[in-house]
Amino acid sequence: MNIYLPTWITFVLSTGILLCLFLFTFKRQSTKPKWYWALLICYVGMFSFSFNFNVKEMPFQLPLLPLGVWIVYFLLRPRKRWNTYRPFAWLGFLNAFLFSFIGLLTIPLGHLLYPTNELSSYISTTDSAYVILSSEDSNIQTLDKDSLNKQLSTAKVNHSLSIEWYYNNFSNGHPSESFPYMLMETTSPFGSGNPPPQIFIQYDGKGLLITKNNHQHYFQFQTSILKEGVSQ
Amino acid sequence: MKKMMWGISIIILVALFITLYLFFKQPTKLFISAKQQTQMAKDIESSKIDVQTVVYLGKKHAFAPLLINDNQYGGSYWQWKWGKWQLLCINTSEPFNIWKVSDAKQYVIWNVPKEPTIAKSLLVLKTERDYFMTDNKSFYYPEIKLTKEIAYTDATYGVMSVPKEWKEILKSRSTYTPSVTNFLLQQQAPQDFFYQIVHLNKYEQDIFPSSYDFNSSFIFDDIQLESILPTSKEEAGIK
């Protein structure tokens, strides 16, 4: 289980701001309501009819109609409590905005904490890692862990040659599949989220093709991370 | 009123106890009685069924190869459910099938007299390579091609577990199944994994035995069973 840290950071941030605003509103009230009722009203106030769309592949909700506030109004108006609880209902609606906008920070935070063009964002440790042959036209090889560990921070992200790999437009001596091995059981950095990346190894051990969520990157090494031998 | 409440409570407790007992009851040996065999023959509209043996696949699943009407080989699939062995499926002919009990447990199963011309049979797991572009991002999905020789025995039937590495590749692939989300540029998502089988004679040439052709199933309960279709060496990409 690997949580996605940026989501948790934005969640904690928005909840913190909400609590501060709640306390501030509560203190300013001349007639103090019961704090747990106020909290419940605030929660109901968050219900809204919202407009959903994607911002950079991330779902975003823009609250439009304050449904929760209306519910509270219709329930409390006959009981003459509306004026006491009104600020909390609107605070809930405001909070729906807050959660949506602070949620947008998830993307830049993700890029900051786990830059997609660095190999260390996908692989942190290789203690139990191993190689399996996924296309049998190539020979069985094993993982050279020392070589991989040394190059984790120096591997360079490079332009994918997807079309060339697909049509296999290479000179003689190139195997029929450019990525005939898979790297299994590597550990992802803490907080980088599930699912773990899918990692293919280039036939000469000098490249990795990493797919994670909805992006794919090609990393290149100076020296091979494979060595001759039978897989364990 | 009080009596009725007591009565209801006792009934609920007994029902709960029976449910828990059946749920946790440990599997016994699978014994297919003569009466059951007659019923099975009736179900598949045959006159006679003989159970050849029982092959256990873990604790809660079993395959029992069948001889039907003294001349036809088939199979029956069983699962331990709610305290007893339940019949999931009967196949009246049993060339190669794959039984997906779970992601981690997949078995190749057959019950067919080996054609004398066959020198070896290869199980092939394959996906074609694929490439696509969406939102200015390009994706390449390498080909996966793995083979394993079928371990024939003297018996007509056999069961072979799918290798561990294959299951790991299948798991990783199911997480990252290529898909195209761009609605303007509809592209065909590539085929998922498929199993195939290649039969070769002693000269390493393709053969397609006619007795391995068809497969008909009578399904009684949920089961993930797929036929493995025969193919040629060239089609499977084997050198």
HADDOCK unambig.tbl for C-alpha pairs under 7 A between the chains (distance, minus, plus):
assign (segid A and resid 132 and name CA) (segid B and resid 165 and name CA) 6.91 0.50 0.50
assign (segid A and resid 134 and name CA) (segid B and resid 144 and name CA) 5.25 0.50 0.50
assign (segid A and resid 134 and name CA) (segid B and resid 145 and name CA) 6.13 0.50 0.50
assign (segid A and resid 134 and name CA) (segid B and resid 146 and name CA) 6.48 0.50 0.50
assign (segid A and resid 135 and name CA) (segid B and resid 143 and name CA) 6.70 0.50 0.50
assign (segid A and resid 135 and name CA) (segid B and resid 144 and name CA) 5.04 0.50 0.50
assign (segid A and resid 135 and name CA) (segid B and resid 145 and name CA) 4.55 0.50 0.50
assign (segid A and resid 135 and name CA) (segid B and resid 146 and name CA) 6.03 0.50 0.50
assign (segid A and resid 136 and name CA) (segid B and resid 145 and name CA) 6.04 0.50 0.50
assign (segid A and resid 136 and name CA) (segid B and resid 146 and name CA) 5.75 0.50 0.50
assign (segid A and resid 162 and name CA) (segid B and resid 131 and name CA) 6.49 0.50 0.50
assign (segid A and resid 162 and name CA) (segid B and resid 138 and name CA) 6.73 0.50 0.50
assign (segid A and resid 162 and name CA) (segid B and resid 139 and name CA) 6.59 0.50 0.50
assign (segid A and resid 162 and name CA) (segid B and resid 140 and name CA) 5.33 0.50 0.50
assign (segid A and resid 166 and name CA) (segid B and resid 129 and name CA) 6.72 0.50 0.50
assign (segid A and resid 166 and name CA) (segid B and resid 130 and name CA) 6.56 0.50 0.50
assign (segid A and resid 166 and name CA) (segid B and resid 131 and name CA) 6.24 0.50 0.50
assign (segid A and resid 177 and name CA) (segid B and resid 142 and name CA) 6.99 0.50 0.50
assign (segid A and resid 177 and name CA) (segid B and resid 143 and name CA) 6.68 0.50 0.50
assign (segid A and resid 179 and name CA) (segid B and resid 142 and name CA) 6.02 0.50 0.50
assign (segid A and resid 198 and name CA) (segid B and resid 172 and name CA) 6.45 0.50 0.50
assign (segid A and resid 216 and name CA) (segid B and resid 139 and name CA) 6.29 0.50 0.50
